[in-house]
Amino acid sequence: MIGQSQSGTGKTAAFVLTMLSRVDFSINKPQVHSNTSDGPSVRLIPVQALCLAPSRELARQIMSVVVAMGKFTPVQTEYAIKDNLPRGASNVTAHIIVGTPGTMTDLIRRKVIDVSEVKVFVLDEADNMLDKDGLGEQTLRVKNMLPKNRPVQIILFSATFPDHVRTFASKFAPNANKIELKRNELSVDNIRQFYMDCRDEEHKYEVLVSLYKLLTIGQSIIFCQRMTAEGHKVASLHGAKDASERDQIIDNFREGKEKVLITTNVIARGIDILQVNMVVNYDLPLMNERDHHGNKEDARPDIETYIHRIGRTGRFGRKGISINFVHDKATWQQMEQIERATGKQIIRIETNDLDAMEEQMKKALK
């Protein structure tokens, strides 16, 4: 099945319930076989459902949903994410395994995970998982290691499916049932989108600081290429940090210990934190960041990443705001392209007059 629906509408619940409902709990105990010279041999509990996500943060969040929804079942779960397996583990015995493609591939290849009984294979943020420039190759490897002699249900979920990925998804899950959105339904209507018209790069920072003084904000996520914290209670999260540090940062933000999270695209997708009511695109997402070519000539906006980023707010019908920073002709054109592609108006905010800025935003947020 290929399923598409807007951010914050309940895709995780849909596929977690599918995984839980397909698990056969009668094979939830290690099965002892005939004695050998070393004593009885124990057969692994073969895994029955695999779920892949693009980041460790999202894998951990999905697992928390599996645990919550499977609370009154005997479900056994395990991670396939870096640095989360018991040291020296030679086998993983669980019904459901959630992880990232590289680690999952490695564990299956080393026979730490037995996939002979897998019935369900889920890709969350499927377009990102199948993108040729991203995780596509590793995801395909996992699929190719699944049993060939039995049917495996393949489930792909995302808020976005650009055309080139849609074609690949149809090959990855042939004859799939499809639930799709029209292009103009991609963005959630309860997210108010603004842009701050700034004079230059320096002015952006001044406007950002004044924004926090003007508005009462629960929690916010600032997406940028780089930024240093000055005087605000902020946490900074990016792929270069080690695993335990990344986990601690996102957990603190979830618990409300930090009000502002500054990050790259690492949590643009799927992360669900209810108190987040503002997303700031300090730097707009660009296609050349995604494909790592770093070619500044090709500064087209990355529409899919934009839609996922702003979808961190306005979840499950709540109100949310997103703010884009525009400071020159190139960024203005990029934002105009985003507006055209999403079919949603992005309201200009005057930044030279703080009183006018405050009045305009508060009025729009009523």
N, C-alpha and C positions, 0 to 999 in steps of 0.2 A: 504494500500500500504506500502511495506517495501522498502525504498530507501537508497542506499549507494553510496556516491561519495566522492572524496578526499576533504580534508580541503580546504576552500577558493574557492569553485567552484559554490556557489550560492544556497545551499539547503534552506537557510532561505527565500529567495525570492520565491522559489517554493511553500513552504507551507503557507507563508503569503498570496500570491495571491490566493491560494486555499481557505483559510479561508474567505478572503474578497469577493471572487466571490460567496460563498455559503450563505452569509448573506442576509436575506430578510429585506430590509430597510423599508418596509411598516409597519413593527411592531416596529418602532424605537421610538414610543412615549408611555409613560405610559398610559394605557387604563383605563378610569374611568368607574366603574360599578355602579349598583344601590345604591341609598342613604341608609345609615344606620343611626342609631340615632346619630352617631358621624360625620355625613356628608358623602359625596361620598367616596367609597372605591377605592383605586388605585391599579391596578394589576401591579406587577413587569414586566419590559421588561425581558423575559426569555433570558438567554445567548444562543447564537447559535454556538459559537466555543470556545473550550478550548485548550490552549496550555501549556504543562508542560515542564520545563527545570530543569537541576540539580542544578543550583546555582542562587542566586538573580542577580548576575552580568549578566548572560546570559539572564535571564528573562527580565531585563531592556533593554538589547540590542535588543532582539526580539521585544519588545514593540516599540522601536524607529523606527524599520523597518515597523511595522504595521501602525504607525502614519504617517510615510513618504509616504508609498504606498497608504494609505487610505485618503490622504490629501484632495482629491476632492470628497470624499463621506461623507455621514453623520454618519460615523462609530463612535460608542461610545465604549470606552475601559476602562478596569480597571485591576489593579494588584491583584494577590493573592499571595503576598509575605509578609513576616513578617514586621511589623511596617510600612506598606504602605497604610493601609486602614484608612479612616477618623475615628477618635475615636468614639466608640459607634455605628458605622454603623450597622443598623439592616437589610439592604438589599443592594445588589449591582445591579445596573441596567446598563448593558452594553451588546453589541453584542458579543464582543470578550474579553475573560479574559485570561491573561498570568500569570503564577505563578509557584511556586514550589510545589511538591506533598503534603508535610505536611500541609501547609497553605490551599491549595485548598481542601484537605479532610475535614479539620476543618470547613471551610466556607460552604461547601455543607452540611455537617452533621448538622450544626446549622441553615440550611435553609436561610443563608445570600445570597447564590447564588441559583437561581432556574435553574435546569438543564433539565427541562422537554422538552425543545425545542432544545437541543443540536443536531447539525447535523454533526459536525466535531470535532474529538479529535486528537490532534497532540502531539507526543512525540519527542522533539528534543534531540539529543544525546541519542537515544533510548536504545543503549546497556547499558549505564550507568543507565538509568531509570529502566531497567528491571533486572539489576543484583541482584541476591538474597542477596548479601552482602551489597548492597547499598540501592537504593530507591524502589526496586521492589515491596515490600509489600504495600507501600503507593500508588504507581502508580496503582496497581491492585485494591485498594480500590476505587480510583476515578473512574476507569472504571466500577466497579460493581455498582456504584451509578447512572450511566447514564441510560436514559430511555430504558426499555426493549421492549416497544411496538412500537418502530420506528427505522428505520435503522440509525446507526451512522457510518460515515466514519472514520476509524482509520488509521492514517498516522504515520509511524515510520521512522525517518531519522537519519542517523549517518555516520561518515566516517569509522567506524569499527563495525564489528559484530562477536565477537568470537563465536566458535561453540556452547558452552553451552547456550549462549544468543539467538543465531539464532533459536535454538529449541524452546525456550520459546516464542520468538517473533512470531513464526508460530502458537503457541497456542493462543497467545494474539490477533493476527490478522489472524484468520483462512482464508484459500483460498486467501491470499493477492496476489496482483500483486507485483512482485519483480524486482528490478533493483539492481544488485549486481556487486561487483568488484572481480577480481581475486586477490589472496594474493599478487602477485608481483606488483599490481597496487596501493597498499595502499598509498605509500608515493608519494608526489608530486615531479616531476623530477627537478623543478627549486629551490629546497632547497639543497644547498651544505652542506653535513654533515662531520664534523671533530671531531677528539678527541685529547685532550691534554694529553700527556703522562707525568704525574707528579710523583715526587719522593714519596711524602707522603701527608697527609692531610694539613699540613702547606703550602707546596709548591703550593697547589691548589689556595690558596688565592693570593699569589704573582703573579701567572700566570694570574689570573683573572684581577688583577689591571693593569698589563702590557698590557693585551689585549685591554683595553679601551684607553691606550696611543697610541697603534700601529694603530688601525683601526678607520676610520670615521664611526661612527654608528649613525643612526637616533634615534631609540629608541630600547630598548632591554628588554626582560623579563628573569629574572634569577629564575629558579626553584630549590628550595633546601628545606632541612628539617628545617634548621634554619640558620640564618646569621645576623650579625649586620652590619649596614652601617657605613663606615669609610670614611668620607671626600667626598663622592660622592652624587650628588643630586638624592637621591633614595626614593622610596616609598615602604612601606612594606604592603602586603595585605595577610591576612589569615582569616580562618573561625572564629577565636576567637574574632575578632574585632566586635564592635556593628554595626548595619545596616547602620546608617547615615555616620559613619566613613568609612566603606567599600565603600559606594556610592561615597563619596567625593574623595577618593583615586583613584578609577578607572576613575572618571570624569576628575580629574586633569591630569592623565596619557593620557587619550584620547585627551585632549586639548594641550598636549605637554608641560605642565608645569613641568612635571618630565620626565627625560630621561630614567630612569631605574626603572623597577618594580620588586621587589623581592617577590616571592610568593611560596606557596605550590601548591598542585594540584587544588586549588579552581578555578583558571581560565585556567586550562589546556585545557578546551573544549570550542569551539565555539566563543571565544572572538575575535572580528575582529577590529584590530587597524592598519590602513594602513601603518603608519610610522615604525612599528616594522620590522626591517630587521635582527635582531639577537635574537636567543633563546639560552640560556645557560642552560644546564643540569648540574648544579654544583653538584647535587646529582642525580644519575639515579633513575627513578621511579621503585619501587619494588612491587611485588605482595603482600608481607606481610603488606605493608602500606595500600593497598586497603582493605584488609579483616580485618584489625585492630587486627590481632592475634599477631603482633609484634614478630613473631618467626624468629630470625635472621638466623636460619638454612636454612629456605626456602627463600633464597635470589635470587629468579628468577626475571628477569626483567619483568616489566609490559609493554608488547609490545604495547597494545592498548593506554595506557596513553602516552607512548613515541611518538607514531604517532600523537596523538592529540596535545601534547605539541609543537612539532617542527612545526606543522601546523599553529601555531600562526604567522608564518612568511611565505613569499613566496605566499601571497594570490593573487588570480585572475591573475596569470601569472607573478607576480613580482618576482624579485630575492630575495633570503633570505639565511641566513646561520644558521646552528645549530652547537653548540659546546658541546661535552660531556667531562666531566672531569673524568679521569681514574687515580687511584693512587696506586692500589695494584692488586694482582692476582684476587681477587674476582670481583672487578669492571671491570677488563679487560675481564674476562670471560662473565660477564653480557653484556658488550658491543658487544662482539663477537656473543652472542645469538641474540641480536637485529639486527645485521648485517645479520645474516642468515635468521631470520624471515622476514625481510623486503625486502631482496634481493637487498639492495642498499649498495654500498661501503661507509664506513666511513673512511676518510683519516687521517692518523696519522700525528700529528704536533709535531715536536721536540721542547721541551720547555726549554732546557738548554742554548740555544743560541738565544737571542732576535732578533738579525739581521736575522738569518736564519728563525726564526718563522715568522717575518714580511714579508720576501720575499716569503715564501711558501704560506702564506695566501693570500697575494695580487695577487699572480700569479693564485691561484685557483679561486679567485673571479673575474677575468677578464671576 
